[in-house]
Amino acid sequence: MDWYPWGVEAFNRAKELDRPILLDVGAIWCPWCSLMDRDTYTNPETADYINQHFVAVKVDFDASPKLVAQLQRAQAILNRPSGLPLTSFITPDGRLYFGAGYLPSEGKGDKQSFKNAAEQALKEYANKQKINEESFQLEVAK
């Protein structure tokens, strides 16, 4: 996985490639975060898919409380899960338009797989008008 830190470099890269940002917020003390890291992000097919279609950003919950609070508020406004892990899909100009919580590598029971959620996020990214109408503008570090 090609992880970027939260910041201008990731947003510039997303603009350059015209790709959405996949933002993963987790914490070392969160068992679901650790499970998603082990199960989803270490899966070679999933990692390749992410690297091909997204700019991936990793944020530590405890190190970025203001950002996490903003993301949780945005996901709640969009009627998306706002717990941990926090999986957000963001446009290169900082609009959160799709989000989820824990996404396993393979769908399990009522849990959508990461790839299914990511494909849905890519389809929504292609619909710029909908994003402009149904998204939340984040405060992006410049």
Disulfide bonds with the S-S distance in Angstrom:
none
